[in-house]
Amino acid sequence: MKLTVIGGASVRTPRFIPALVKRAQRLGLDELWLMDIDEHKLQLLGNLSVQMAKDQGATFKVILSTNAEESIRGADHIITTIRPGNEQGRVLDERIAFNHGILGQETTGAGGFAMAMRSLPSILAYCEMAAKLAPKAWIYNFTNPAGLVAQGLHDAGIERIVGICDSANGAQHAASRFLGIPNARIRHEVFGLNHLSWTRSVKVDVDENGNGEEVLPSLLADPKFIASTHMSMFHPIIIQQQGMFLNEYLHYFYHRDEALKALLAKSETRGEEVVRLTGEMLDRLEEINPAHHPAEALAPYHEVMGRRGATYMAHARGGEDRKKAEPVEGDDEGYASVALGCVEAIAQNTIHYTGLNVPNNGTIAGLADDDIVEVNCKVDASGIEPIPIGEIPEDQYVLVRTVKRYERLAAQAILKRSKSLAVEALATHPLIGSYPLAVKLVDEFLVAHRENVGVWN
């Protein structure tokens, strides 16, 4: 098997290695290609990944490359995790949004649109390349905003693409850690859109008929469970009214004004914080030179990434660092477990259940078949099959329909490079909701990112 990571110089890539080493023999993995257009960063973080693979006894070869065609040709599975415009692009998005008094989070609302303007065309180019050079490959997109990007790719005719995100399986991981049982014994029912989803059921030891012990109500009623998860960011009344496990990004919708006030009060945006931390990491790695002293480079990498993870969404916790629980033995964390769980199930024809972003095809009642939704899926050698959800409560349905209309308009705006569609998309989004404001945002984003997005009509 040949597995290719487009965006191999991502700071997350070294964390992908341990999960891959664990599964390598089951996957029959021969080659891992780490491809990136930033050769300098690839040498720093790529060589770190090479060292981690060696330290853990990897049986596969790690190949670093800046050649997209060579990296994609003949690949069995492809993971895309890129950031056109780099972290500085995120800083511009946040500051433009904040200057207009609205949230600028990179996957939600105005910031998410600006990120998609840069990421969707780039991912589409790689997908079109894969259609010619690796036509049987499955492509797993982790590039933000994952749901909107997946929608645009499907609209453009890309079929073997699935959007992946850590948060789609948040309830499963939270229950696993709190109850002290492996993820494999837990199955959840998630529905909605990427970063706009709810989990209505969490069951333990589910049989072939779908029967198992339902544990979600008791977990939501346990203050210790709430305190151990991001659910503590939500007002107790919201938790009580919803009766579901909430995706953490719903905080920007249910606590919009509070979140905006907290973010505006910070001395630096999240993007600026990431730029600072990433810059510090790369400077330290460059001093050490991972190509010649890879073992020494691991310590600063883990230290900086730990600080970056601890401050994630700190504004919603009153500025406190995140207390991260340890996973249950044998379970992987992050997008690695989502992507590799699918890769293994398809390669070995084993059944795997996980939350993914896929075409609706009747899964959620009232949505179009070609709407990309975030739902639990069954994965095996035959492919990826979403598990029917049926009707969802009115409150969630209205919000999903509104944001989905934004996503459909945004995808078309980006594919057609249309300013008028972009304005309509942003005016539709519930965190913006103003045509004059949408016009200003679109104009400013196009100027700020002209190098990446070109001229629109």
C-alpha positions in Angstrom: 0.0 0.0 0.0 1.1 3.5 -0.8 -0.3 6.2 1.5 0.2 9.9 0.6 -0.2 12.9 2.8 -0.7 16.2 0.9 0.5 18.8 3.4 3.1 16.6 4.9 4.9 19.6 6.5 1.9 20.2 8.7 2.7 20.5 12.4 0.3 17.6 13.0 2.1 15.2 10.8 4.6 13.8 13.3 1.6 13.0 15.6 0.2 10.9 12.8 3.2 8.5 12.8 2.5 6.5 16.1 -1.0 5.6 15.0 0.3 4.6 11.6 3.0 2.4 13.0 0.5 0.5 15.1 -1.6 -0.3 12.0 1.1 -0.7 9.4 1.2 -4.5 9.2 -2.6 -4.7 9.1 -2.6 -2.1 6.3 0.2 -3.8 4.4 1.8 -0.3 4.2 4.9 -0.1 2.1 5.4 3.6 1.6 4.3 6.8 3.3 4.8 9.8 1.1 4.8 13.2 2.8 4.4 15.8 0.1 4.5 19.6 0.7 5.3 22.7 -1.4 7.3 24.2 1.5 10.6 22.4 1.1 12.2 24.0 4.2 9.4 23.2 6.5 9.2 19.7 5.0 12.8 19.1 5.9 12.2 20.2 9.5 9.0 18.4 10.3 9.4 15.6 7.7 12.7 14.5 9.2 11.0 14.6 12.6 8.4 12.1 11.2 11.1 10.0 9.7 12.9 9.8 13.1 9.6 8.9 14.9 8.9 6.2 12.5 12.4 4.7 13.0 12.2 5.0 16.8 8.9 3.1 16.8 10.2 0.3 14.5 8.2 1.2 11.4 8.3 -1.4 8.7 7.4 1.1 6.0 9.5 3.7 4.1 8.9 7.4 4.7 9.5 9.5 1.6 9.7 13.3 1.6 8.7 15.0 -1.6 7.8 18.4 -3.1 6.6 16.7 -6.3 2.8 16.3 -6.2 2.4 14.1 -9.3 5.1 11.7 -8.1 3.6 11.6 -4.6 0.0 10.9 -5.8 0.8 8.5 -8.7 -0.4 5.0 -7.7 -1.5 6.0 -4.2 -4.1 3.8 -2.6 -5.2 6.4 -0.1 -4.6 10.1 0.1 -4.9 12.5 3.1 -5.1 16.2 2.4 -4.2 18.6 5.2 -3.0 21.9 3.6 -3.1 25.6 4.6 -2.9 27.9 1.6 -1.8 31.3 2.8 -0.2 29.6 5.8 -1.0 30.7 9.4 -0.7 34.4 8.4 -3.8 34.0 6.2 -5.7 33.0 9.3 -4.5 36.1 11.1 -5.8 38.3 8.3 -9.2 36.5 8.3 -9.6 37.0 12.1 -8.6 40.7 12.1 -10.9 41.5 9.2 -13.8 39.9 10.9 -13.0 41.4 14.3 -12.7 44.9 12.7 -16.4 44.5 11.7 -17.5 43.2 15.1 -18.1 39.6 14.2 -16.5 36.3 15.0 -13.5 35.3 12.8 -13.0 31.6 13.7 -11.3 29.8 10.8 -14.0 27.2 10.2 -17.1 29.1 11.2 -18.8 32.1 9.5 -16.7 34.8 7.8 -13.3 33.2 8.8 -14.4 29.8 7.5 -15.4 31.3 4.2 -12.1 33.1 3.8 -10.3 29.9 4.6 -12.4 28.0 2.0 -11.6 30.6 -0.6 -8.0 29.5 -0.4 -8.3 25.8 0.4 -11.0 24.6 -1.9 -9.3 25.4 -5.3 -6.0 23.9 -4.1 -7.6 20.7 -2.9 -9.7 20.4 -6.1 -6.5 20.6 -8.1 -4.9 17.7 -6.1 -8.2 15.7 -6.5 -8.2 16.2 -10.2 -4.6 15.1 -10.3 -5.5 12.0 -8.3 -8.4 11.2 -10.7 -5.7 10.7 -13.4 -2.8 9.3 -11.5 -4.6 7.3 -8.7 -8.2 6.8 -9.9 -8.9 4.1 -7.3 -7.6 6.1 -4.3 -9.9 7.3 -1.5 -9.2 10.9 -0.5 -9.7 12.0 3.1 -9.8 15.8 3.4 -8.8 17.2 6.8 -8.3 20.7 5.4 -10.6 23.3 7.0 -13.4 24.0 6.7 -13.7 20.3 6.1 -17.5 20.2 5.4 -17.6 23.1 3.1 -14.5 21.9 1.2 -16.1 18.5 0.8 -19.3 20.1 -0.5 -17.4 22.1 -3.1 -15.4 19.0 -4.2 -18.6 16.9 -4.6 -20.2 19.8 -6.5 -17.2 19.8 -8.8 -17.7 16.1 -9.5 -15.1 14.5 -7.2 -16.6 11.2 -5.9 -14.1 9.3 -3.8 -13.7 12.1 -1.3 -14.7 12.2 2.4 -14.4 15.0 4.9 -12.8 14.0 8.2 -12.6 15.8 11.5 -11.7 15.0 15.1 -14.8 16.6 16.5 -17.2 14.3 14.6 -16.4 11.6 17.1 -16.1 13.8 20.2 -18.9 12.0 22.1 -17.4 8.6 21.5 -13.9 9.7 22.7 -15.4 11.5 25.7 -17.4 8.5 26.8 -14.4 6.2 26.2 -12.2 8.2 28.5 -14.8 8.8 31.2 -16.0 5.2 31.4 -12.5 3.7 30.9 -13.5 1.5 28.0 -12.1 1.3 24.4 -13.6 3.3 21.6 -14.4 0.0 19.8 -17.0 -0.8 22.4 -18.8 2.5 21.9 -21.1 3.6 19.0 -22.6 7.0 18.7 -25.2 8.7 16.5 -24.0 12.1 15.3 -25.9 14.3 12.9 -25.6 17.8 11.4 -22.8 19.5 9.5 -19.1 19.7 10.1 -18.5 21.8 13.3 -22.3 22.1 13.6 -23.3 18.7 14.9 -25.1 17.0 17.8 -24.8 13.5 19.2 -28.2 12.0 20.2 -27.1 8.5 21.3 -24.0 6.8 22.8 -24.3 3.1 23.2 -21.9 0.5 24.7 -21.5 -3.0 23.3 -23.9 -2.7 20.3 -25.0 -6.0 18.7 -25.6 -6.7 15.1 -29.2 -5.4 15.5 -28.1 -2.1 16.8 -29.0 -2.9 20.4 -26.7 -1.8 23.3 -26.6 0.0 26.6 -27.6 3.6 26.1 -25.3 5.7 28.3 -25.7 9.3 27.0 -28.5 10.5 29.4 -26.7 9.3 32.5 -23.4 10.9 31.2 -25.1 14.3 30.6 -26.7 14.1 34.0 -23.3 13.6 35.7 -21.5 16.8 36.6 -18.2 15.0 36.6 -18.6 14.0 33.0 -19.6 17.5 32.0 -16.6 19.0 33.8 -14.3 16.5 32.0 -15.3 17.5 28.5 -15.8 20.7 26.5 -19.5 20.4 27.5 -18.5 22.6 30.4 -18.3 25.5 28.0 -22.1 25.5 27.5 -24.7 26.9 29.9 -26.4 24.2 31.9 -29.8 25.3 30.5 -28.6 24.6 27.0 -27.4 21.1 27.9 -30.7 20.4 29.7 -32.8 21.7 26.8 -30.8 19.9 24.1 -30.3 16.6 25.8 -27.5 15.8 23.5 -23.7 15.9 23.3 -22.8 19.2 21.5 -20.0 19.8 19.1 -17.6 22.2 20.7 -18.0 24.7 17.8 -21.7 25.2 18.6 -20.3 27.4 21.3 -19.9 30.1 18.7 -23.6 29.9 17.9 -25.1 29.4 21.4 -22.7 31.7 23.1 -22.0 34.1 20.2 -21.8 37.4 22.1 -19.9 36.0 25.0 -17.4 34.3 22.7 -16.9 37.4 20.7 -16.4 39.6 23.8 -13.8 37.1 25.2 -11.9 36.9 21.9 -11.8 40.7 21.4 -10.5 41.1 24.9 -7.4 39.0 24.2 -4.1 40.6 23.3 -3.7 38.4 20.3 -6.0 36.3 18.1 -5.8 32.6 18.0 -4.2 32.9 14.6 -1.5 35.2 16.0 -1.0 32.8 18.9 -0.5 29.9 16.5 1.9 32.0 14.3 4.0 32.8 17.4 4.0 29.2 18.7 4.7 27.6 15.3 7.5 30.2 14.6 9.1 29.3 18.0 8.9 25.6 17.2 10.4 26.0 13.7 13.2 28.3 15.0 14.2 25.7 17.7 14.0 22.9 15.2 16.2 24.8 12.7 18.8 25.3 15.5 18.8 21.6 16.2 18.6 20.5 12.5 16.3 17.3 12.6 18.1 15.9 9.5 21.3 15.5 11.6 19.9 15.4 15.2 16.4 14.1 14.9 16.2 12.6 18.3 17.0 16.0 20.0 14.3 17.7 17.9 11.5 15.7 19.5 11.5 17.5 22.8 10.8 21.0 21.6 8.2 19.7 19.1 6.2 17.9 21.8 6.7 20.8 24.3 5.3 23.5 21.9 2.5 21.3 20.5 1.5 20.6 24.1 1.3 24.4 24.8 -0.7 24.9 21.6 -3.2 22.2 22.4 -3.6 23.4 26.0 -4.7 26.9 24.9 -7.2 25.7 22.3 -10.5 27.6 22.8 -9.2 29.0 26.1 -11.6 32.0 25.7 -14.5 29.6 26.4 -12.9 28.5 29.6 -12.2 31.9 31.0 -8.6 31.8 29.7 -7.8 28.5 31.5 -5.7 25.9 29.8 -7.4 22.8 28.7 -7.1 19.7 30.9 -6.7 16.9 28.5 -7.7 13.4 29.7 -5.6 10.5 28.7 -7.0 8.1 26.1 -7.8 4.5 26.9 -5.0 2.1 26.1 -5.1 1.0 22.5 -7.0 4.0 21.1 -5.6 6.6 18.8 -6.4 10.3 19.0 -7.2 13.0 16.5 -7.7 12.8 12.8 -5.3 9.9 12.5 -7.8 7.5 14.1 -10.5 8.8 11.8 -8.5 8.5 8.5 -6.7 5.3 9.4 -9.8 3.6 10.7 -11.3 4.1 7.3 -8.1 3.0 5.5 -7.9 -0.2 7.5 -11.6 -1.1 7.1 -11.4 -0.6 3.3 -8.1 -2.5 3.0 -9.0 -5.4 5.3 -12.8 -5.5 4.7 -13.5 -5.2 8.4 -16.4 -3.1 9.7 -15.6 0.2 11.2 -18.0 2.9 12.5 -17.0 6.5 12.6 -18.4 10.1 12.1 -17.6 11.4 8.6 -18.7 14.2 6.2 -20.4 12.5 3.2 -23.3 13.0 0.8 -26.6 12.8 2.7 -28.4 10.4 0.3 -31.5 10.4 2.5 -29.7 10.0 5.8 -31.1 13.1 7.4 -34.7 13.7 6.5 -35.4 17.1 4.7 -31.9 17.6 3.3 -30.9 17.1 -0.3 -29.2 13.8 -1.3 -26.1 15.7 -2.4 -25.8 17.9 0.7 -22.6 17.0 2.6 -23.6 16.1 6.2 -21.7 14.9 9.2 -23.1 11.5 10.4 -22.0 8.2 11.7 -21.0 5.8 8.9 -20.3 2.2 8.3 -17.0 1.6 6.5 -15.8 -1.6 4.9 -14.3 -2.8 1.6 -17.5 -1.9 -0.3 -16.9 1.8 0.7 -18.6 4.3 3.0 -22.2 4.0 3.9 -24.0 6.7 6.1 -26.3 5.3 8.8 -29.9 6.6 8.5 -30.8 9.3 11.0 -34.3 10.2 9.9 -36.0 13.3 11.2 -34.2 15.6 13.6 -35.6 18.1 16.1 -36.9 21.4 14.6 -34.4 23.6 16.5 -31.4 21.7 15.0 -33.0 21.3 11.6 -33.6 25.0 11.1 -30.0 25.8 12.0 -28.6 23.0 9.8 -30.7 24.0 6.8 -29.6 27.7 7.2 -25.9 26.9 7.4 -26.2 24.3 4.7 -27.7 26.9 2.3 -24.7 29.1 3.2 -22.3 26.2 2.4 -24.0 25.5 -0.9 -23.8 29.1 -1.9 -20.2 29.5 -0.7 -19.1 26.4 -2.6 -20.6 27.7 -5.8 -19.2 31.2 -5.2 -15.6 29.8 -4.8 -15.9 27.4 -7.8 -17.3 30.2 -10.0 -15.2 32.9 -8.5 -18.4 34.9 -8.1 -18.6 38.0 -5.8 -22.4 38.1 -5.9 -22.7 34.5 -4.8 -20.2 35.1 -2.1 -22.1 38.1 -0.8 -25.3 36.0 -0.8 -23.6 33.2 1.1 -22.2 35.4 3.8 -25.5 37.3 4.2 -27.2 33.9 4.7 -24.9 32.8 7.5 -26.6 33.3 10.9 -23.3 34.7 12.4 -23.3 37.5 9.8 -26.8 38.1 8.4 -26.3 41.4 6.7 -25.8 42.2 3.0 -23.9 45.5 3.4 -21.6 43.7 5.9 -21.2 40.7 3.5 -20.2 43.1 0.7 -17.5 44.7 2.8 -16.2 41.3 4.0 -16.0 39.8 0.5 -14.2 42.9 -0.9 -11.6 42.9 2.0 -11.0 39.1 1.8 -10.4 39.3 -2.0 -7.9 42.1 -1.5 -6.1 40.4 1.5 -5.8 37.1 -0.3 -5.5 38.1 -4.0 -2.2 36.2 -4.3 -4.0 32.9 -3.4 -7.5 33.5 -4.8 -6.9 35.7 -7.9 -9.5 38.1 -9.3 -13.2 37.3 -9.0 -16.0 38.7 -11.1 
